[in-house]
Amino acid sequence: MRTIQLKINEKVYDKFIWLLSKFTKDEIEIVSDSSDFKTSQDYLRKELNEIESGKANFISQKDFEDRLNEII
């Protein structure tokens, strides 16, 4: 799948979004229009790779709450 970035005039924006909504998510997916989308995507991909490879460290909900209470 390819990704493109468009600038759309406000006058036609609603019509354009309507047109895109006629496609399935497998055909067209609207991704964030944020300029840091690629940065976020790369970060999340790295995090997922750590989880899948077994290198990620997890803590319990209780440990998290305890640490948070210490900080506060």
C-alpha positions in Angstrom: 0.0 0.0 0.0 1.3 3.5 -0.8 1.0 6.6 1.3 0.4 10.1 -0.1 0.0 13.5 1.6 -2.5 16.0 0.2 -3.5 19.5 0.9 -7.2 19.9 0.3 -9.1 23.1 0.0 -11.8 23.6 2.7 -14.4 24.0 0.0 -14.0 20.4 -1.2 -12.8 18.7 2.0 -16.2 17.3 3.0 -16.8 15.9 -0.5 -13.3 14.4 -0.6 -13.8 12.7 2.8 -17.2 11.4 1.6 -15.6 9.9 -1.4 -12.9 8.2 0.6 -15.5 6.8 3.0 -16.9 4.8 0.0 -13.8 2.6 0.0 -13.1 -0.3 2.4 -10.3 0.0 5.0 -8.4 -2.6 2.9 -8.5 -0.2 -0.1 -7.9 3.2 1.6 -7.0 4.0 5.1 -6.9 7.6 6.4 -3.8 8.0 8.5 -2.9 10.9 10.8 -2.3 14.2 9.2 0.2 15.0 11.9 3.7 15.8 10.7 5.2 13.5 13.3 3.2 10.5 12.1 6.3 8.8 10.7 8.2 9.4 14.0 5.4 7.9 16.0 5.1 5.0 13.6 8.8 4.2 13.9 8.7 4.4 17.7 5.7 2.1 18.0 7.2 -0.4 15.5 10.4 -0.5 17.7 8.3 -1.0 20.8 6.4 -3.8 19.1 9.6 -5.5 18.0 10.9 -5.5 21.6 7.7 -7.1 22.8 7.7 -9.7 20.1 11.3 -10.6 20.6 10.8 -11.0 24.4 13.2 -8.1 25.3 10.5 -5.9 26.8 10.1 -5.5 30.5 6.7 -5.4 32.0 5.4 -4.5 35.5 2.2 -5.3 37.2 -0.6 -2.8 37.7 0.2 -2.7 41.4 3.9 -2.0 40.9 2.9 0.8 38.4 0.5 2.4 40.9 3.1 2.1 43.7 5.7 3.9 41.5 3.2 6.5 40.5 2.3 7.2 44.1 6.0 7.6 45.0 6.4 10.2 42.2 3.3 12.1 43.3 
